[in-house]
């Protein structure tokens, strides 16, 4: 940020009665600020703001996870109070424990799966063809090769049978 932009920011905050209060810093060096609701010089009510001043000034240096989840929840206003360092450390230890437990679980599950795959016999091949609802169940399946070439078909030569005459 250039010196002119910083000067403009200072003048804007001085005229707008904006009071930026630092509420905390995380282990990455990001600073978190709270700006309470205020009225600007035109009498408009400006809502409260929660902002982060990133330690990496360039967006290209920013990566997902550079803001702890507790601070992100505060910035997004899903929690009312800013997190304490003790809370963040406690949650970090808890996340590491869960990650270790899940890794142990997956390793045990993989070993059990390998053992169970060794003990199972190969699947038995069934001899039943077709489905019970098929009209040809238990019989030879209908041929997929045509029985007629189509050269002998005469339009109008076949008529469906009338069921009334068979009784």
C-alpha positions in Angstrom: 0.0 0.0 0.0 1.4 3.4 -1.0 1.8 6.3 1.3 -1.0 8.2 -0.5 -3.5 5.4 0.2 -2.5 5.2 3.9 -2.9 9.0 4.2 -6.3 8.8 2.5 -7.4 6.0 4.9 -6.3 8.0 7.9 -8.3 11.1 6.7 -11.4 9.1 5.9 -11.4 7.4 9.3 -10.8 10.8 11.0 -13.8 12.4 9.2 -16.1 9.4 9.6 -15.6 8.9 13.3 -14.6 5.4 12.7 -12.8 3.9 15.7 -10.9 0.8 14.8 -10.2 -1.3 18.0 -7.7 -4.2 17.8 -9.2 -7.2 19.5 -6.6 -9.8 18.8 -3.8 -11.4 16.8 -3.4 -15.0 15.7 -0.3 -17.2 15.5 0.2 -16.3 11.8 0.5 -12.6 12.6 -3.0 -11.6 11.3 -4.5 -8.7 13.3 -8.3 -8.5 14.0 -10.2 -5.3 14.4 -13.7 -4.3 15.6 -15.4 -1.1 14.4 -18.6 -0.4 16.4 -21.7 1.0 14.8 -21.5 4.7 14.3 -23.0 7.7 12.5 -21.0 9.2 9.7 -20.7 13.0 9.0 -23.9 12.8 6.9 -25.9 11.3 9.7 -26.1 7.8 8.2 -25.8 4.8 10.6 -22.9 2.6 9.6 -23.2 -1.0 10.9 -20.5 -2.6 13.0 -17.6 -4.1 11.1 -15.1 -6.9 11.9 -12.1 -6.9 9.8 -8.8 -8.8 9.5 -5.5 -7.2 8.5 -3.6 -10.1 6.9 0.1 -10.7 7.7 0.6 -11.5 4.0 -0.3 -8.2 2.3 -0.5 -9.7 -1.2 -3.5 -11.9 -2.0 -1.3 -14.3 -3.9 0.5 -15.2 -0.6 -2.8 -16.0 1.1 -3.8 -19.7 1.4 -6.8 -21.4 2.9 -6.2 -22.1 6.6 -4.2 -18.9 7.1 -7.0 -17.7 9.3 -7.9 -20.0 12.3 -11.5 -21.2 12.2 -12.3 -19.5 15.5 -11.3 -16.1 14.1 -13.1 -16.8 10.9 -16.3 -17.6 12.8 -15.9 -14.2 14.6 -15.3 -12.3 11.4 -18.4 -13.9 9.8 -20.4 -13.0 13.0 -21.3 -16.6 13.8 -19.9 -16.1 17.2 -20.3 -12.9 19.3 -17.0 -12.7 21.2 -13.5 -12.9 19.7 -11.6 -16.2 20.6 -8.9 -16.3 23.2 -5.5 -17.7 22.6 -6.2 -20.5 25.2 -9.4 -21.5 23.3 -7.5 -21.6 20.0 -4.7 -23.8 21.5 -7.2 -26.1 23.1 -9.1 -26.6 19.8 -5.8 -27.1 17.9 -4.8 -29.9 20.3 -8.3 -31.4 20.0 -8.1 -31.4 16.2 -4.7 -33.1 16.3 -6.0 -35.8 18.6 -9.0 -36.4 16.3 -6.7 -36.6 13.3 -4.4 -39.1 15.0 -7.4 -41.2 16.1 -8.9 -41.2 12.6 -5.5 -42.2 11.1 -5.3 -45.1 13.6 -8.8 -46.1 12.8 -8.2 -46.2 9.0 -5.0 -48.2 9.5 -6.8 -50.8 11.6 -9.7 -50.9 9.1 -7.2 -51.5 6.3 -5.6 -54.4 8.2 -9.0 -55.9 8.9 -10.0 -55.6 5.3 -6.8 -57.3 4.1 -7.3 -60.1 6.6 -10.9 -60.6 5.6 -10.1 -60.6 1.9 -7.6 -63.5 2.5 -10.1 -65.7 4.2 -13.0 -65.4 1.8 -13.4 -68.1 -0.9 -13.8 -66.9 -4.5 -17.5 -66.2 -5.4 -19.5 -69.1 -6.8 -20.7 -68.8 -10.4 -24.5 -69.2 -10.7 -25.9 -71.3 -13.5 -29.4 -69.6 -13.6 -29.9 -67.4 -16.6 -32.5 -64.8 -17.0 -35.0 -63.4 -14.5 -38.0 -65.2 -13.0 -40.4 -62.6 -14.5 -39.0 -63.1 -18.0 -41.2 -65.2 -20.3 -38.3 -67.4 -21.2 -37.1 -68.2 -17.7 -35.7 -71.7 -17.4 -35.7 -72.0 -21.2 -33.0 -71.2 -23.7 -32.7 -67.4 -24.1 -34.1 -66.0 -27.3 -31.6 -65.6 -30.0 -30.3 -62.1 -30.7 -29.7 -63.1 -34.4 -32.6 -62.4 -36.6 -34.6 -65.4 -37.9 -35.8 -63.5 -41.0 -34.0 -61.4 -43.4 -37.1 -59.2 -43.9 -37.3 -60.1 -47.6 -40.3 -62.4 -47.1 -42.5 -59.9 -45.1 -45.7 -58.8 -46.9 -47.5 -55.8 -45.4 -51.1 -56.8 -44.3 -50.4 -60.5 -44.6 -50.5 -61.1 -40.8 -53.6 -60.5 -38.7 -53.8 -60.9 -34.9 -56.0 -63.7 -33.7 -59.3 -62.9 -32.3 -59.6 -64.4 -28.7 -63.4 -64.7 -29.1 -63.2 -67.5 -31.7 -61.0 -69.8 -29.6 -63.5 -70.4 -26.8 
